[in-house]
């Protein structure tokens, strides 16, 4: 019985470690990927892209298909680099 509990606890720890940093939900990740593909530029290296067309596309997507919390988290994440 102790072995089973230890194995289950180890599996739970492994799942927690594999979780993406910053609490990125699948919806937010899908919108981020979709916006990056549609922007025609690379938001990872171009601030004008990040704070321009990419910002518009990703926030539009999250507002349409993600929860309110996910939408606000996306805006919050992008606000600092785009001020």
C-alpha positions in Angstrom: 0.0 0.0 0.0 2.8 2.4 0.8 4.5 1.6 -2.5 1.3 2.5 -4.3 0.9 5.8 -2.5 4.6 6.6 -3.1 4.2 5.9 -6.8 1.0 8.0 -7.1 2.7 10.9 -5.3 5.7 10.6 -7.6 3.4 10.6 -10.7 1.6 13.7 -9.3 4.9 15.5 -8.8 6.0 14.6 -12.3 2.8 16.1 -13.7 3.2 19.3 -11.7 6.8 19.7 -12.9 5.7 19.4 -16.6 3.2 22.1 -16.3 4.1 25.2 -18.4 5.4 28.3 -16.6 3.1 31.3 -16.2 -0.1 29.2 -16.1 -0.5 29.2 -19.9 -3.8 27.5 -20.6 -4.5 25.6 -23.9 -6.9 28.3 -25.0 -4.3 31.1 -24.5 -1.6 29.0 -26.2 -3.8 28.3 -29.2 -4.6 32.0 -29.5 -1.0 32.9 -29.2 0.0 30.4 -31.9 -2.8 31.5 -34.2 -1.9 35.2 -33.7 1.8 34.5 -34.4 0.9 32.7 -37.6 -1.5 35.5 -38.8 0.7 38.4 -37.8 3.2 38.0 -40.6 6.0 38.9 -38.2 7.8 37.4 -35.2 6.5 38.8 -31.9 9.4 37.1 -30.1 12.0 39.3 -31.7 10.1 42.4 -33.0 8.5 44.7 -30.4 6.6 46.5 -33.1 5.0 43.2 -34.0 4.4 42.2 -30.4 2.7 45.4 -29.6 1.0 45.9 -32.9 -0.8 43.4 -35.2 0.1 40.5 -32.9 -1.3 42.2 -29.8 -4.5 42.9 -31.7 -4.9 39.4 -33.0 -4.1 37.6 -29.8 -6.4 39.8 -27.7 -9.2 39.5 -30.2 -8.9 35.7 -30.2 -8.8 35.4 -26.4 -11.8 37.7 -26.0 -13.8 35.6 -28.5 -12.9 32.0 -27.4 -11.3 32.0 -23.9 -12.7 32.7 -20.5 -12.7 36.2 -19.0 -9.8 35.2 -16.7 -7.7 34.0 -19.6 -8.5 37.1 -21.6 -7.5 39.4 -18.7 -4.3 37.3 -18.1 -3.3 37.7 -21.7 -3.8 41.5 -21.6 -2.0 41.6 -18.3 1.0 39.7 -19.7 1.3 42.0 -22.8 0.7 45.3 -21.0 4.2 45.7 -19.5 6.2 45.2 -22.6 3.9 47.2 -24.7 3.7 50.4 -22.6 
